[in-house]
Amino acid sequence: MFVFLLVVHAIIAAALVAVILMQKSEGGGLGMGGSPSGLMSARGAADFLTRATGILAGAFVLMSIALAMLAATHRGAATLDTSLARKAPPVAAPAAAPTGAPFAGAATVAGNSAAPADNSAVPLAH
């Protein structure tokens, strides 16, 4: 039902565009020629195209509202498809903090293995 109404909506939109483009504008537009009297005279065509534009515009607005209400009321289940979800690699446990001096392990991590392992070898400046 929704797809059918969507197709009808697209047809209404295309017809509305065509009718608007056929109207004669100040610059000439794509106005249709024809006999000087009857329905397709300059005045008759203008009245017909103006009326058709109003009817198609009203149908377009009403169809838009109907499609929006239909889409809001007939929603599917709120489940997610996880068939394409990536599996995250396992997270390694953090290394245990070294006991003793608080910054002893930082020098080893930085690549400076010549740094003292505890604070006893560092002279204090007075």
C-alpha positions in Angstrom: 0.0 0.0 0.0 2.8 2.4 1.0 4.7 1.8 -2.2 1.6 2.3 -4.4 0.9 5.6 -2.7 4.5 6.6 -3.1 4.3 5.9 -6.8 1.1 8.0 -7.1 2.9 10.8 -5.2 5.7 10.7 -7.7 3.3 10.9 -10.6 1.5 13.9 -9.0 4.8 15.6 -8.5 5.9 15.1 -12.1 2.5 16.3 -13.3 2.8 19.4 -11.1 6.2 20.2 -12.5 4.9 19.8 -16.1 1.9 22.0 -15.5 4.0 24.7 -13.9 6.5 24.6 -16.8 3.7 24.9 -19.3 2.4 28.1 -17.9 3.3 31.3 -19.7 5.6 33.4 -17.6 6.7 37.0 -18.2 9.6 35.8 -20.2 7.6 33.5 -22.5 8.1 30.2 -20.7 7.0 26.9 -22.3 3.5 28.2 -23.0 1.5 26.2 -25.5 0.3 27.7 -28.7 -3.1 26.9 -30.2 -6.2 28.2 -31.7 -7.3 31.7 -30.7 -10.6 30.5 -29.4 -11.9 27.7 -27.2 -10.2 25.9 -24.3 -6.7 26.3 -25.6 -6.9 30.0 -26.3 -4.5 32.2 -24.4 -7.1 32.9 -21.7 -8.6 29.4 -21.6 -5.2 27.7 -21.3 -4.2 30.1 -18.6 -7.4 29.4 -16.6 -7.0 25.6 -17.2 -3.3 25.5 -16.2 -3.9 27.7 -13.1 -6.8 25.5 -12.0 -4.7 22.3 -12.7 -1.8 23.8 -10.7 -4.0 24.4 -7.7 -5.6 21.0 -7.8 -2.2 19.2 -8.2 -0.6 21.3 -5.5 -3.5 20.4 -3.1 -3.2 16.7 -4.0 0.6 16.8 -3.5 0.2 18.4 0.0 -2.5 15.9 1.0 -0.6 13.0 -0.3 2.5 14.1 1.6 0.6 14.3 4.8 -1.0 10.9 4.2 2.4 9.3 3.5 3.9 10.8 6.6 1.1 9.6 8.8 1.2 6.1 7.2 5.0 5.9 7.7 4.7 7.0 11.3 2.0 4.5 12.2 3.3 1.5 10.4 6.8 1.3 11.6 8.6 -2.0 11.8 10.0 -3.5 14.9 12.7 -1.5 16.6 15.4 -4.2 16.2 18.9 -3.7 14.8 20.4 -6.0 12.2 23.8 -7.0 13.7 24.7 -9.4 10.9 27.3 -7.0 9.5 28.6 -5.7 12.8 32.4 -6.0 13.2 33.8 -7.9 16.2 36.1 -5.8 18.3 39.5 -7.4 19.0 40.0 -8.5 22.6 41.4 -5.7 24.8 44.7 -6.7 26.6 44.8 -6.2 30.3 46.9 -3.2 31.5 50.4 -4.0 32.8 50.7 -4.1 36.6 52.2 -1.0 38.1 55.7 -1.5 39.5 56.0 -1.5 43.2 58.5 0.7 44.9 59.4 4.1 43.4 56.5 5.7 41.6 58.4 6.7 38.5 60.8 3.8 38.2 58.8 2.1 35.5 58.5 5.2 33.4 62.1 5.3 32.5 62.1 1.7 31.3 58.9 2.3 29.2 60.5 5.4 27.6 63.4 3.2 26.5 66.0 4.6 29.0 67.1 1.5 30.8 70.1 3.4 32.3 67.8 5.3 34.6 68.0 4.4 38.3 65.4 1.9 39.5 64.7 3.6 42.8 65.1 7.1 44.3 68.0 6.2 46.6 70.6 6.8 43.8 69.3 10.3 42.9 71.0 13.0 44.9 68.8 15.7 46.4 69.6 19.3 45.6 69.3 21.8 48.4 
